[in-house]
Structures are given as structure tokens and as C-alpha cells.
Amino acid sequence: MRCRGGNVEDDYGYLEIRLDGLLKEKGLSKNKLSHKAEMNWKQIDNYCTNSITSTALPK
């Protein structure tokens, strides 16, 4: 992703989500979390693999 003539990663860094490790540590499955969080399983999987393509952060 590019921003103001440079890479966003160069300008702002990056966000690493460590959800997969936390789920293993707590003994929770992605399926159980998706039900409790009322989120789609694929969204949970994307967070676990750091494959998020867009964010809902305010501008």
C-alpha cells in the first residue's frame, strides 16, 4: 500500500495481530471465538494469519 509517495509501512509502521497464539494459549477455537464475538469465521481466520486487507479505523 502506498501513501504520500512512499510505503505506508515505511511512514507509519505496521500492526501485527497475535490472535492465533492467544487462542492456543487460552484453548479456544476460531469457531468458538467467531460465535462469541458474533463475527464471521473467515474474519477471525484473517486476523489469525494477519491477512487483513482493510481496517475500520477512523480517518
N, CA, C and O of each residue as an XYZ file, in Angstrom:
236
protein
N       0.847     -1.176      0.000
C       0.000      0.000      0.000
C       0.889      1.235      0.000
O       1.866      1.311      0.746
N       0.547      2.189     -0.832
C       1.363      3.389     -0.937
C       0.642      4.571     -0.300
O      -0.587      4.641     -0.296
N       1.426      5.491      0.234
C       0.863      6.663      0.895
C       1.807      7.843      0.726
O       2.980      7.751      1.089
N       1.319      8.936      0.187
C       2.098     10.169      0.046
C       3.471      9.931     -0.570
O       4.472     10.458     -0.085
N       3.520      9.148     -1.627
C       4.775      8.935     -2.328
C       5.681      7.892     -1.712
O       6.778      7.668     -2.223
N       5.272      7.253     -0.646
C       6.090      6.223     -0.002
C       5.220      5.056      0.427
O       4.010      5.057      0.200
N       5.819      4.090      1.029
C       5.065      2.953      1.547
C       4.487      3.292      2.911
O       5.137      3.956      3.719
N       3.284      2.843      3.161
C       2.654      3.071      4.460
C       3.513      2.467      5.562
O       3.671      3.063      6.628
N       4.072      1.273      5.304
C       4.896      0.613      6.306
C       6.112      1.456      6.670
O       6.522      1.490      7.830
N       6.695      2.147      5.668
C       7.853      2.999      5.926
C       7.461      4.232      6.720
O       8.215      4.680      7.583
N       6.281      4.788      6.436
C       5.843      6.019      7.085
C       5.255      5.781      8.481
O       5.495      6.566      9.398
N       4.492      4.707      8.639
C       3.724      4.516      9.863
C       3.992      3.209     10.593
O       3.492      3.032     11.704
N       4.754      2.293     10.024
C       4.959      1.001     10.647
C       3.862      0.032     10.246
O       3.219      0.206      9.210
N       3.650     -0.977     11.056
C       2.621     -1.958     10.754
C       2.023     -2.478     12.050
O       2.595     -2.289     13.124
N       0.903     -3.115     11.952
C       0.196     -3.675     13.096
C       0.227     -5.186     12.973
O      -0.249     -5.743     11.984
N       0.782     -5.847     13.967
C       0.819     -7.306     13.967
C      -0.160     -7.808     15.017
O      -0.067     -7.453     16.191
N      -1.091     -8.630     14.584
C      -2.101     -9.173     15.478
C      -1.677    -10.592     15.849
O      -1.393    -11.404     14.969
N      -1.634    -10.890     17.120
C      -1.181    -12.197     17.600
C      -2.338    -13.021     18.160
O      -2.210    -13.664     19.202
N      -3.451    -12.994     17.465
C      -4.653    -13.678     17.924
C      -4.488    -15.183     17.921
O      -4.971    -15.854     18.832
N      -3.817    -15.730     16.918
C      -3.662    -17.188     16.816
C      -2.970    -17.759     18.054
O      -3.418    -18.759     18.616
N      -1.884    -17.123     18.475
C      -1.170    -17.581     19.664
C      -2.007    -17.458     20.923
O      -1.952    -18.327     21.794
N      -2.779    -16.388     21.027
C      -3.637    -16.189     22.188
C      -4.737    -17.251     22.252
O      -5.054    -17.759     23.327
N      -5.311    -17.579     21.107
C      -6.330    -18.625     21.078
C      -5.756    -19.959     21.551
O      -6.398    -20.672     22.323
N      -4.552    -20.297     21.091
C      -3.906    -21.545     21.508
C      -3.611    -21.516     23.002
O      -3.823    -22.509     23.699
N      -3.128    -20.392     23.491
C      -2.803    -20.245     24.911
C      -4.032    -20.425     25.786
O      -3.958    -21.035     26.853
N      -5.160    -19.894     25.335
C      -6.403    -19.949     26.113
C      -7.239    -21.196     25.823
O      -8.238    -21.448     26.496
N      -6.830    -21.971     24.824
C      -7.570    -23.191     24.496
C      -8.891    -22.939     23.789
O      -9.822    -23.733     23.919
N      -8.986    -21.851     23.048
C     -10.207    -21.528     22.305
C     -10.008    -21.843     20.827
O      -8.900    -21.731     20.302
N     -11.066    -22.228     20.178
C     -11.012    -22.460     18.737
C     -11.476    -21.204     18.012
O     -12.160    -20.356     18.585
N     -11.099    -21.101     16.757
C     -11.554    -19.973     15.935
C     -13.073    -19.998     15.809
O     -13.721    -18.951     15.794
N     -13.632    -21.195     15.720
C     -15.083    -21.340     15.596
C     -15.790    -20.828     16.850
O     -16.781    -20.105     16.756
N     -15.279    -21.205     18.024
C     -15.895    -20.761     19.273
C     -15.802    -19.241     19.408
O     -16.764    -18.593     19.820
N     -14.642    -18.672     19.060
C     -14.477    -17.216     19.127
C     -15.416    -16.519     18.151
O     -16.004    -15.489     18.483
N     -15.560    -17.071     16.950
C     -16.446    -16.428     15.966
C     -17.885    -16.381     16.467
O     -18.597    -15.410     16.211
N     -18.322    -17.425     17.183
C     -19.673    -17.413     17.751
C     -19.787    -16.403     18.886
O     -20.747    -15.635     18.939
N     -18.808    -16.398     19.800
C     -18.862    -15.477     20.938
C     -18.749    -14.018     20.499
O     -19.405    -13.146     21.070
N     -17.920    -13.749     19.487
C     -17.712    -12.379     19.012
C     -18.746    -11.969     17.968
O     -18.785    -10.815     17.542
N     -19.581    -12.923     17.558
C     -20.582    -12.693     16.508
C     -19.920    -12.151     15.246
O     -20.383    -11.186     14.637
N     -18.815    -12.807     14.876
C     -18.067    -12.461     13.664
C     -18.018    -13.678     12.758
O     -18.135    -14.816     13.214
N     -17.847    -13.426     11.489
C     -17.684    -14.490     10.517
C     -16.380    -15.229     10.794
O     -15.381    -14.600     11.142
N     -16.372    -16.566     10.645
C     -15.181    -17.364     10.900
C     -14.016    -16.917     10.034
O     -12.874    -16.903     10.494
N     -14.284    -16.554      8.798
C     -13.212    -16.138      7.884
C     -12.553    -14.851      8.378
O     -11.345    -14.683      8.206
N     -13.307    -13.946      8.984
C     -12.722    -12.733      9.553
C     -11.746    -13.091     10.668
O     -10.650    -12.535     10.740
N     -12.142    -14.016     11.534
C     -11.274    -14.471     12.619
C     -10.011    -15.094     12.033
O      -8.905    -14.830     12.505
N     -10.181    -15.920     11.004
C      -9.035    -16.561     10.363
C      -8.092    -15.516      9.773
O      -6.874    -15.653      9.882
N      -8.637    -14.481      9.155
C      -7.804    -13.411      8.593
C      -7.017    -12.681      9.687
O      -5.856    -12.329      9.477
N      -7.627    -12.453     10.836
C      -6.906    -11.835     11.947
C      -5.791    -12.756     12.447
O      -4.703    -12.289     12.784
N      -6.061    -14.056     12.494
C      -5.061    -15.016     12.975
C      -3.861    -15.117     12.039
O      -2.745    -15.373     12.493
N      -4.073    -14.920     10.757
C      -2.980    -15.039      9.785
C      -2.444    -13.674      9.344
O      -1.629    -13.592      8.425
N      -2.906    -12.604     10.002
C      -2.509    -11.237      9.633
C      -2.749    -10.962      8.159
O      -1.905    -10.374      7.484
N      -3.905    -11.390      7.661
C      -4.267    -11.208      6.260
C      -5.371    -10.169      6.096
O      -6.174    -10.267      5.169
N      -5.421     -9.200      6.960
C      -6.448     -8.167      6.900
C      -6.106     -7.234      5.741
O      -4.980     -6.748      5.636
N      -7.083     -6.989      4.875
C      -6.816     -6.158      3.708
C      -7.308     -4.723      3.893
O      -6.851     -3.827      3.185
N      -8.212     -4.491      4.811
C      -8.659     -3.132      5.090
C      -9.018     -3.047      6.563
O      -9.262     -4.066      7.210
N      -9.051     -1.833      7.090
C      -9.372     -1.655      8.503
C     -10.567     -0.737      8.650
O     -10.922      0.006      7.734
N     -11.166     -0.801      9.791
C     -12.308      0.054     10.099
C     -11.867      1.185     11.026
O     -12.651      1.668     11.843
N     -10.622      1.599     10.896
C     -10.119      2.677     11.738
C     -10.653      4.013     11.241
O     -10.779      4.226     10.035
N     -10.968      4.912     12.170
C     -11.447      6.231     11.753
C     -10.320      7.012     11.068
O      -9.141      6.826     11.372
N     -10.703      7.872     10.155
C      -9.715      8.680      9.415
C      -9.477      9.994     10.085
O      -8.679     10.797      9.601
